[in-house]
Amino acid sequence: MGSLGPTELIIILAIILLLFGSKKLPELARGLGRGIREFKDATNEITDEIKNAEPTQEKRELNRDDQTQQPEPDDEESEEAQSAKE
């Protein structure tokens, strides 16, 4: 099964023209174009949401890793650090 050649496409278009008539074809084409446009917009919106969600998830994971690796300062150490700053 190969791709459709120009002869097959012409035959298909002629059959569509006979079935729907010349008055309905522009309406069908407009509806098809709108449907394709809405589909593209929806897929672009979904991919944008996925791209925007990934960095925040990675940042959360990095913050969790940083918090688990850094020991919490003791009260004595934090008092020494504050007095050194003054």
Secondary structure, 3 states (H helix, E strand, C coil): CCCCCHHHHHHHHHHHHHHHHHHHHHHHHHHHHHHHHHHHHHHHHHHHHHHHHHHHHHHHHHHHHHHHHCCCCCHHHHHHHHHHHC
